[in-house]
Amino acid sequence: NFSAVPTLETLVKSSKVPPARLHALYTLHGLNALKPKLLLHALQEADAGIREHAVRLSENHLDSSPELVKTLAAMTNDPSHRVRFQLAFSLGETNHEEAVRGLSRLARNSGW
């Protein structure tokens, strides 16, 4: 385990600088230390860019975290078109029923 992990997790949760939070997320991902609970936190971010990347980084955890799938599927009305676009790709990475319902909602509501 890396001693930097707790510091990086704190950065994700409390840094006032969005790029710092984003870099911390990707560093944790690179260290294989990114946990679903922290992704759930990042998916609630006010910054759309962080939400978009948190959706992408969630892909590796979808089969082991039904809560993460449920959260992503509930984001189909996100105000950011980039977040919704990434959701379409990321929800397609699992066969979980909730993901399929989320994809269906995206297709109906997106106007793509």
ZAMARGU-4260 file (C-alpha; in steps of 0.2 Angstrom, whole numbers, plus 5000, padded with zeros to 4 digits):
<rodrens>
0) 5000/5000/5000 | 5006/5017/4996 | 5008/5031/5010 | 5001/5044/4997 | 4984/5036/4996
5) 4976/5044/5011 | 4983/5061/5006 | 4976/5059/4988 | 4959/5054/4995 | 4959/5069/5006
10) 4963/5080/4990 | 4949/5072/4981 | 4937/5076/4995 | 4943/5093/5000 | 4954/5103/4988
15) 4946/5119/4982 | 4955/5117/4965 | 4946/5106/4953 | 4961/5101/4943 | 4969/5095/4959
20) 4954/5084/4963 | 4954/5077/4946 | 4973/5073/4946 | 4971/5065/4963 | 4957/5054/4956
25) 4968/5048/4941 | 4983/5045/4952 | 4973/5034/4964 | 4967/5025/4948 | 4985/5023/4943
30) 4989/5016/4960 | 4975/5004/4959 | 4969/5012/4975 | 4953/5021/4969 | 4938/5015/4979
35) 4919/5015/4974 | 4915/5026/4989 | 4927/5039/4983 | 4920/5038/4965 | 4902/5040/4973
40) 4909/5056/4981 | 4916/5063/4965 | 4900/5059/4955 | 4892/5072/4966 | 4904/5086/4962
45) 4898/5103/4956 | 4912/5103/4943 | 4905/5094/4927 | 4923/5089/4921 | 4926/5080/4937
50) 4909/5071/4936 | 4913/5066/4918 | 4930/5058/4923 | 4922/5050/4938 | 4910/5042/4927
55) 4924/5035/4916 | 4934/5030/4931 | 4919/5020/4937 | 4920/5008/4923 | 4932/4996/4932
60) 4921/4995/4947 | 4903/4992/4939 | 4903/4974/4941 | 4908/4974/4959 | 4898/4989/4965
65) 4879/4989/4962 | 4878/5006/4971 | 4889/5014/4958 | 4879/5007/4944 | 4863/5013/4952
70) 4871/5031/4954 | 4877/5031/4936 | 4860/5026/4930 | 4852/5040/4940 | 4863/5053/4932
75) 4854/5052/4915 | 4847/5069/4917 | 4864/5077/4922 | 4865/5095/4915 | 4881/5092/4906
80) 4880/5084/4889 | 4898/5078/4891 | 4893/5069/4907 | 4878/5061/4898 | 4889/5056/4883
85) 4901/5048/4894 | 4887/5039/4904 | 4882/5031/4887 | 4899/5023/4885 | 4902/5019/4903
90) 4885/5011/4907 | 4888/5000/4891 | 4902/4992/4901 | 4891/4981/4911 | 4876/4970/4909
95) 4868/4976/4925 | 4849/4978/4923 | 4850/4996/4931 | 4863/5001/4918 | 4852/4995/4904
100) 4838/5005/4911 | 4849/5020/4912 | 4855/5018/4894 | 4837/5017/4889 | 4833/5033/4898
105) 4848/5041/4889 | 4842/5036/4872 | 4824/5042/4875 | 4829/5059/4883 | 4845/5064/4873
110) 4838/5068/4856 | 4854/5061/4849
</rodrens>
